[in-house]
């Protein structure tokens, strides 16, 4: 159960998806929530639904295209202007592309949307998160064990949608753990959370049979949302930084994600690519 709070500000990316909207609804019962969405119409609909379900009118919309780093920068400026203090950032936005494509910045799309965009947004929002002392960064990922090919992060030499998506989830793990190593935990806490199999449109581009089977065994997003809200507000979520969670329990991450050299190498390369 989430901890009751007041005067808190939460930012949730990917807020029109099933997990994002459900998490935003849980958090809206506890404070002000900013829903980050790419599409204005879908975003406005999500805001209306979250307001109605939570009974809270303090639900805002912010638009950003995570395929564009300039859009992410504009988002960070808008968020910091609206909310100089941000208590929790939930990095939830993600995409699956069955065929290789590149963004307007020239990056492979899943690598850009699932990793580079939240990496850049988090870096740019650190002052607002530190103003909440301790702010919390919660990155939604999965228990990936895919080792990164640092010589082909853009998957130009070889592309398999399943492997590339898994690599992007490994990036989430490495980023979250390295953030915990680099930032004073009295200022910002970093966690990564596995929502489990949840009914969503994430795999809409995956092969039909796989998508069907995943949907068949997946649960509703409510349980994952409650876990995210608990981690965002409970005292337990502020005791230690750099943990991997499912619900209210620590789970083990792949050994590859625990290697400091892998964390640091991805961080350094990501910073170079996004120009921070």
C-alpha positions in Angstrom: 0.0 0.0 0.0 1.4 3.4 -0.9 2.2 5.9 1.8 -0.1 8.9 2.1 1.8 12.1 1.2 0.8 15.7 0.4 2.4 18.4 -1.5 4.5 15.9 -3.6 5.0 16.2 -7.3 5.3 13.1 -9.5 6.3 12.9 -13.1 5.4 9.8 -15.1 6.6 9.2 -18.7 4.8 6.9 -21.1 1.7 7.9 -19.2 -0.8 6.9 -21.9 0.3 3.2 -21.8 -1.4 0.8 -19.4 1.3 0.7 -16.7 2.0 4.4 -16.9 -1.6 5.5 -16.7 -2.3 3.0 -13.8 0.8 4.3 -11.9 -0.2 7.9 -12.5 -3.7 7.1 -11.1 -2.2 5.6 -7.9 0.2 8.6 -7.5 -2.6 11.1 -8.2 -4.2 10.0 -5.0 -1.1 11.1 -3.2 -0.1 14.4 -4.8 0.3 16.4 -8.1 1.1 14.2 -11.1 2.5 15.3 -14.5 1.7 12.8 -17.3 4.2 12.9 -20.1 2.8 11.8 -23.4 3.8 12.0 -27.1 0.3 12.5 -28.5 -1.8 15.4 -27.3 -5.2 13.9 -27.8 -4.3 10.6 -26.0 -2.6 12.6 -23.3 -5.6 14.8 -22.7 -7.8 11.7 -22.5 -5.4 10.1 -20.0 -5.4 13.2 -17.9 -9.2 13.1 -17.8 -9.3 9.4 -16.9 -6.7 9.8 -14.1 -8.5 12.8 -12.7 -11.8 10.9 -12.7 -10.3 7.7 -11.2 -8.2 9.4 -8.5 -10.6 12.2 -7.6 -7.7 14.7 -7.9 -7.8 17.6 -10.3 -4.0 18.2 -9.8 -3.1 16.1 -12.9 -1.2 17.9 -15.6 -0.1 17.0 -19.2 3.4 17.6 -20.7 4.1 16.7 -24.3 7.4 15.2 -25.5 8.6 12.9 -28.3 11.2 10.6 -26.9 12.6 9.9 -30.4 13.9 13.5 -30.3 16.6 14.6 -27.9 15.7 18.3 -28.5 12.1 17.4 -27.4 13.4 15.8 -24.3 15.5 18.9 -23.5 12.4 21.1 -24.0 10.4 18.8 -21.7 13.0 19.1 -19.0 12.9 22.9 -19.2 9.1 23.0 -19.1 9.0 20.6 -16.1 11.6 22.6 -14.2 9.8 25.8 -14.9 6.5 24.4 -13.7 7.9 22.4 -10.8 11.3 23.5 -9.4 11.0 20.6 -7.0 10.2 17.2 -8.3 9.8 14.4 -5.7 9.6 11.4 -8.0 10.4 10.7 -11.7 9.0 7.5 -13.1 10.9 6.5 -16.3 8.2 4.3 -17.8 8.2 5.1 -21.5 9.3 2.3 -23.8 8.8 1.0 -27.3 9.2 -2.2 -29.3 10.1 -2.0 -33.0 10.1 -5.2 -35.0 12.1 -3.7 -37.9 15.2 -1.5 -37.4 14.5 2.2 -37.7 16.4 5.3 -36.6 15.3 8.5 -35.0 15.7 12.0 -36.4 18.9 12.2 -34.3 20.2 9.1 -36.1 19.9 6.6 -33.2 18.3 3.2 -33.4 14.8 3.8 -32.1 14.6 1.3 -29.2 18.0 2.4 -27.9 17.0 6.0 -28.2 13.5 5.9 -26.7 14.1 3.2 -24.0 17.5 4.4 -22.8 18.9 7.6 -24.2 15.8 9.7 -23.6 15.3 8.7 -20.0 19.0 9.0 -19.4 19.0 12.6 -20.7 15.7 13.5 -19.0 17.0 12.2 -15.6 20.3 14.0 -16.0 18.5 17.3 -16.8 16.0 17.0 -13.9 18.6 16.2 -11.3 18.5 19.7 -9.8 14.7 19.5 -9.4 15.0 16.0 -7.9 17.8 17.1 -5.5 15.6 20.0 -4.4 13.2 17.4 -3.0 16.1 15.8 -1.1 15.8 13.0 -1.5 14.1 12.8 -4.8 13.5 9.4 -6.3 14.1 8.1 -9.8 12.2 4.9 -10.5 13.0 3.3 -13.9 10.7 0.6 -15.2 12.7 -2.3 -16.7 12.8 -6.1 -16.9 15.2 -8.8 -15.7 17.3 -8.7 -18.9 20.5 -10.7 -19.2 21.5 -9.4 -22.6 25.1 -8.3 -22.7 25.7 -5.0 -24.6 27.8 -4.9 -27.8 29.5 -1.6 -27.2 30.9 -1.8 -30.7 27.4 -1.9 -32.2 25.0 -0.1 -29.8 23.0 1.2 -32.8 22.5 -2.4 -34.0 23.8 -1.5 -37.5 25.8 -4.8 -37.9 23.1 -7.1 -36.6 19.4 -6.5 -35.7 17.1 -8.8 -33.8 14.1 -6.9 -32.3 14.0 -9.3 -29.3 17.7 -8.9 -28.6 17.8 -5.2 -29.1 14.8 -4.7 -26.8 16.5 -6.8 -24.2 19.6 -4.7 -24.6 17.6 -1.6 -24.0 16.3 -3.1 -20.8 19.8 -4.0 -19.8 20.7 -0.3 -20.4 17.9 0.6 -17.9 19.5 -1.6 -15.3 23.0 -0.4 -15.8 21.9 3.3 -15.9 19.8 3.0 -12.7 22.6 1.2 -10.8 25.2 3.7 -12.0 23.0 6.7 -11.1 22.9 5.2 -7.6 26.7 5.0 -7.5 27.2 8.6 -8.8 24.6 10.6 -6.9 24.6 11.3 -3.2 21.7 9.1 -1.8 20.8 11.9 0.6 19.8 13.9 -2.5 18.5 11.4 -5.0 17.6 7.7 -4.7 17.6 5.5 -7.8 15.7 2.3 -8.2 14.7 0.0 -11.0 11.4 -1.9 -11.0 10.1 -5.0 -12.9 6.4 -4.7 -13.4 6.0 -8.3 -14.5 3.9 -9.4 -17.5 1.2 -6.8 -17.9 -1.5 -6.4 -20.5 -0.4 -3.5 -22.7 0.2 -2.5 -26.3 4.0 -2.6 -25.9 4.3 -5.7 -28.0 1.9 -4.7 -30.7 4.7 -4.9 -33.4 5.9 -8.3 -32.1 5.0 -11.4 -34.0 1.2 -12.1 -33.6 1.5 -15.4 -31.9 4.0 -14.1 -29.4 1.9 -11.1 -28.6 -1.2 -13.2 -28.2 0.5 -15.6 -25.8 2.0 -12.8 -23.7 -1.4 -11.1 -23.5 -2.9 -14.4 -22.5 -0.7 -14.9 -19.5 -0.4 -11.2 -18.5 -2.2 -9.6 -15.6 -3.8 -6.2 -15.2 -1.6 -3.2 -14.7 -3.0 -2.4 -11.2 -0.6 -4.6 -9.3 2.4 -3.1 -11.1 1.1 0.4 -10.5 0.6 -0.2 -6.8 4.2 -1.5 -6.6 5.5 1.7 -8.3 3.4 3.9 -6.1 4.7 2.1 -3.0 8.3 2.5 -4.1 7.7 6.1 -4.8 6.4 7.0 -1.4 7.2 4.3 1.2 10.1 4.9 3.7 11.6 1.6 2.5 12.2 3.1 -0.9 14.5 5.8 0.6 16.6 3.5 2.8 19.0 2.2 0.1 19.7 3.3 -3.5 20.4 1.1 -6.4 18.0 -1.8 -5.8 16.0 -3.9 -8.3 12.4 -4.4 -7.2 9.3 -6.4 -8.1 6.3 -5.2 -6.1 7.6 -4.6 -2.6 10.5 -7.1 -2.8 14.1 -6.9 -3.9 14.9 -9.2 -6.8 18.2 -10.2 -8.3 19.5 -8.6 -11.4 21.7 -10.3 -14.0 25.4 -10.5 -12.9 26.3 -8.5 -16.1 24.3 -5.5 -14.8 26.2 -5.6 -11.5 29.7 -5.0 -13.0 30.8 -1.5 -12.3 32.8 -1.4 -15.5 29.7 -2.1 -17.6 27.8 0.6 -15.7 30.5 3.2 -16.2 31.1 2.4 -19.8 27.4 2.8 -20.8 27.1 6.0 -18.7 30.2 7.6 -20.4 29.1 6.6 -23.9 25.5 7.7 -23.3 26.7 11.1 -22.0 28.8 11.5 -25.2 25.9 10.6 -27.4 23.4 13.0 -25.9 25.9 15.7 -25.3 25.8 16.2 -21.5 
